[in-house]
């Protein structure tokens, strides 16, 4: 690997964020996404300046967890709301998970990825 960080370090970090989010999403629900993400990860890891930004993959997985926390923000429990018109009223109820664990782990992963990347870049600059 190079001794000096690339000036495109944050761009490579963002590319790894996409890889991390893709792997997390692929492992959870979209298995067909894993081969595509694997190819992207292999291409990124072949370039030494891009490989130094691998911390972005951790932050990418954290971003996916933050999205889950946002979707589940009305939880935990059941949330009901009115639907339809005045002539045909109705109620829709949805079950939500507790968003706090998703939020905490998501924030931790994003912070660990960013801090790890910044620390690594500072070490390479010295």
N, C-alpha and C positions, 0 to 999 in steps of 0.2 A: 504494500500500500504506500501511497505517497506520504511524504513527511509534512507537506503543507496542505491544509484543507482547501478544497475548491471554492471559488467564489460563487459557484452555483449550489453550494451546500444545502440551502433551504429549498431549492427546486428539487434536488434529489431526495431530501427529507419528505417533501410533499408526494413524490412518486412512491416512496416506501409507505407513506400513509395510505395510499390507494391499495397497495399490496396487502397491508395489514387488515384493512377493512374488508377487502375481497376475500382473504383467507377466513376471517371470522364469519363473514356472511356465508361463504361456501361450506364451512363446517357445520353451521347451524341449519341452513335450509336449501341453499342452491349449490348442490354438489357439482353441477356442470360448470360452475364458475372456477373451481379449483385448478383445472388444467390451464386455463387462460392466465390466472394469477401466477401459477407456477412458472409459466413462460416469461412473464414480466419480471418476476423475481430473479430468474436465471439471467436474463439480459441485464438487469441492474447490477447483479453481483459480479458480472464479468468486468465491469468498469470500476476501477479502484476508487475513483472519486465518488461514484454513486454508492458503492458498497460501504463507504464510511458513514453513510446516512441511514443505515439499517434501523436505527432507533425509531424512525418514522413508522415502521410496521407495528411497533407496540402502541404508538399513539393512534394509529388507524383502527386497531382493535378496540381501543378505548372510545373512539368516536362512535363506533357501532353501538357500544353499550350505552352511550349517552343518548343515542337515537331511541333505543328501547326505553330508556327512562322517560324520555319526552312523550312517547306514545302512551306509556302507562301512567302519566302524571295524575290522573284522576283516582288512582288506586291508593290503597288496596280496597277491594270490595266491589260491590255492585253500584253502578251509577245509571239512573234512569232519566230519560228526558222525553218530552212530548214530540210526537211526529205527526205528519198528516196535515189535514186542513180542518177548519171549523166543522165542516159537514162530515168528514171522516176522521175523527180524532183517533189517536193511538199513542202508545207508549213503547219505547224501545229501551231495553236494559242491556248493559254491557258489563262484563266481569273484567276487572283490572287487577294486575299484580301490584305488589308494593314496589314503587319506582326507586326507593332509597338505596337498596343494594346495587342496582344497576348504575345509579348515579355515582355512588361512592367509588365503585371499582372502575367505572369509566373515567372519572376524574383522576384517580390514581394512575391509571395506565397512560393517559394523555400527559400528565405531569412527568412521570418517569421517562417517557419517550423524549419529551422536549428537554428535560434537564440532562439526561444521558447524552443527547446529541450536543448540547451546548458545552458540557464538560469535555466531551471528546474533542470538539473543535478547538477549545482553549488549550488542551494538552498538545494538540498537533501544531498549534501556532507557536508554542514555546521552543 
